[in-house]
Every structure is written in C-alpha cells, then in structure tokens.
Amino acid sequence: MTSRVPTATTATRSTATGGTVLTAAEYPAAVRAGALVVDIRSRAQRERQGVLAGAIAVEARPAVDLIDPRSAAPLAAVGEGREVVLVSDDGLDAELFALELHSRGVRGVRAVDGGHGALRAARALALLSDAEHLLRERSAISAH
C-alpha cells in the first residue's frame, strides 16, 4: 500500500476527470444508480460516529482485496461494472484505497470526499435505507 496522501489538487483533478473521488452532493445519485457502498471505518469509529445504514462494513486492512473482483475472495456483491463507493472517516483512507484499486485496473471505485463527516454534514447518512436496489435485495433475502 502506498503512503502517498491525496492533496486537494489530486481530489479536484480526480473529480474533474470522473476519477476516484465523488462529493457528498454526488453521493445520492450514485446510491440511487445502484452503487455498492462500503464503509471502511474501524469498528471503533462506527461505534463512535454511528453506522452507515445499508453499507457493507469492512475493516480497512482487507478492503482492497475484498473489493477487487479478480482477487481470491472478493465480496459477492462486487462485480465487474458495478460502481463501488468507499466511505472512510475523513475520506483520505477511502481515496487511497480507490487509487490502489485503480492502479490494479479496477474501475468504478470512488471515495466520498470528506468521508463520513461530509455525508453527515450533507444529511445523506440515511439515504441507503430507501435505495431501490437495497429494497429489492432485502425482499429477496426475506423471501428465502
């Protein structure tokens, strides 16, 4: 894993080119379009800040391999062509992971600029609970 920390210039350039960052304002559209939201905050952070309802919570350390569909054991919900949105505490870890996945050739993985804090400020934390694709998935699970 690289130790490079993204700068504001990197984030702006990534957003402008449709790269690895999306803003909290862009987050609702990504969720409505069916993006898989992965919360990579630590357990302690989730307990302190609250859960991100509807997101898959994954500890940061194995997140890159779990999100890479070509790895030995990816998450079942990850597939070629499905957008993945990473959420970390302040957005930096998520952006570093999105950049790592991009360097591996995995496309469609973006980080929320400003992370969980930005989503809280934008009042987007409960958005996932009403996302159409999650309602369908919940219906399918409860039917079994």
C-alpha positions as CSV (number, residue, x, y, z in Angstrom):
1,M,0.0,0.0,0.0
2,T,1.3,3.4,-0.9
3,S,1.9,6.1,1.7
4,R,1.0,8.9,-0.7
5,V,-1.6,11.2,0.8
6,P,-4.0,12.7,-1.7
7,T,-4.0,16.5,-1.9
8,A,-6.8,18.9,-2.6
9,T,-5.4,19.2,-6.1
10,T,-5.5,15.4,-6.6
11,A,-9.1,15.3,-5.4
12,T,-10.1,18.1,-7.7
13,R,-8.4,16.6,-10.7
14,S,-9.9,13.1,-9.9
15,T,-13.4,14.6,-9.7
16,A,-13.0,16.6,-12.8
17,T,-11.9,13.5,-14.8
18,G,-14.5,11.2,-13.3
19,G,-11.8,9.5,-11.3
20,T,-11.6,8.3,-7.8
21,V,-13.5,10.9,-5.8
22,L,-17.1,11.9,-5.6
23,T,-18.6,14.7,-3.4
24,A,-21.2,14.2,-0.8
25,A,-23.6,16.1,-3.2
26,E,-22.9,13.4,-5.9
27,Y,-23.4,10.5,-3.4
28,P,-27.2,10.3,-3.6
29,A,-27.2,9.9,-7.3
30,A,-24.5,7.1,-7.1
31,V,-26.6,5.3,-4.4
32,R,-29.8,5.6,-6.5
33,A,-27.9,4.2,-9.5
34,G,-27.1,1.1,-7.5
35,A,-23.6,1.7,-6.2
36,L,-22.4,-0.7,-3.6
37,V,-21.4,1.4,-0.6
38,V,-18.5,0.0,1.5
39,D,-17.8,1.6,4.9
40,I,-14.1,1.1,5.7
41,R,-14.1,2.9,9.0
42,S,-12.9,1.0,12.0
43,R,-15.3,-0.7,14.4
44,A,-14.5,1.9,17.0
45,Q,-15.2,4.8,14.5
46,R,-18.5,3.2,13.5
47,E,-19.5,2.8,17.2
48,R,-18.5,6.4,18.0
49,Q,-19.9,8.1,14.8
50,G,-22.8,5.8,14.0
51,V,-23.4,3.2,11.3
52,L,-23.9,4.0,7.7
53,A,-27.2,2.2,7.2
54,G,-27.2,-0.1,4.2
55,A,-23.5,-0.1,3.6
56,I,-21.3,-3.1,3.9
57,A,-18.9,-2.6,6.8
58,V,-15.4,-3.9,6.1
59,E,-12.3,-3.3,8.2
60,A,-9.8,-1.2,6.2
61,R,-7.0,-3.7,6.1
62,P,-8.6,-6.4,3.8
63,A,-10.8,-3.9,1.9
64,V,-8.7,-3.7,-1.2
65,D,-8.7,-7.4,-1.8
66,L,-12.4,-7.8,-0.9
67,I,-13.3,-5.1,-3.5
68,D,-11.1,-6.3,-6.3
69,P,-13.3,-8.8,-8.3
70,R,-10.2,-10.6,-9.5
71,S,-8.8,-11.3,-6.0
72,A,-9.0,-14.8,-4.5
73,A,-12.1,-14.0,-2.3
74,P,-14.0,-10.9,-3.3
75,L,-17.2,-9.8,-1.8
76,A,-20.1,-11.5,-3.6
77,A,-21.8,-8.1,-4.2
78,V,-18.7,-6.8,-6.1
79,G,-18.9,-7.5,-9.8
80,E,-17.4,-6.1,-13.0
81,G,-19.2,-3.0,-13.9
82,R,-20.9,-2.3,-10.5
83,E,-19.8,1.0,-9.0
84,V,-18.3,0.9,-5.5
85,V,-18.3,3.9,-3.2
86,L,-15.9,3.8,-0.3
87,V,-16.5,5.7,2.8
88,S,-13.9,6.3,5.5
89,D,-13.8,8.7,8.4
90,D,-12.4,11.7,6.6
91,G,-12.2,10.4,3.1
92,L,-8.4,10.0,2.9
93,D,-8.2,6.3,3.5
94,A,-11.0,5.7,1.1
95,E,-9.3,7.7,-1.6
96,L,-6.0,5.9,-1.1
97,F,-7.8,2.6,-1.4
98,A,-9.7,3.8,-4.6
99,L,-6.3,4.8,-6.1
100,E,-4.8,1.4,-5.2
101,L,-7.7,-0.4,-6.8
102,H,-7.5,1.9,-9.9
103,S,-3.7,1.0,-10.1
104,R,-4.7,-2.7,-10.2
105,G,-7.0,-2.0,-13.1
106,V,-10.3,-2.0,-11.1
107,R,-12.6,0.8,-12.4
108,G,-15.7,2.2,-10.9
109,V,-14.4,2.6,-7.4
110,R,-14.7,6.0,-5.9
111,A,-14.3,7.6,-2.4
112,V,-16.5,10.1,-0.8
113,D,-14.5,13.3,-0.5
114,G,-14.6,14.2,3.2
115,G,-15.9,10.8,4.1
116,H,-18.5,10.0,6.8
117,G,-18.2,13.6,8.1
118,A,-19.1,15.1,4.8
119,L,-22.1,12.7,4.4
120,R,-23.3,13.7,7.9
121,A,-23.0,17.4,7.0
122,A,-24.9,16.8,3.8
123,R,-27.6,14.8,5.7
124,A,-27.0,11.8,3.4
125,L,-26.5,9.1,6.1
126,A,-30.0,7.6,6.0
127,L,-30.1,7.7,2.2
128,L,-29.3,4.0,1.8
129,S,-32.2,2.7,3.8
130,D,-34.6,3.8,1.0
131,A,-32.4,2.9,-2.1
132,E,-34.4,0.9,-4.6
133,H,-31.7,-1.7,-5.2
134,L,-31.4,-2.4,-1.4
135,L,-35.2,-2.7,-1.0
136,R,-35.1,-5.4,-3.8
137,E,-32.2,-7.2,-2.1
138,R,-34.0,-7.1,1.3
139,S,-37.2,-8.5,-0.4
140,A,-35.2,-11.3,-2.0
141,I,-33.5,-12.2,1.3
142,S,-36.7,-12.2,3.3
143,A,-38.4,-14.4,0.7
144,H,-35.9,-17.2,1.4
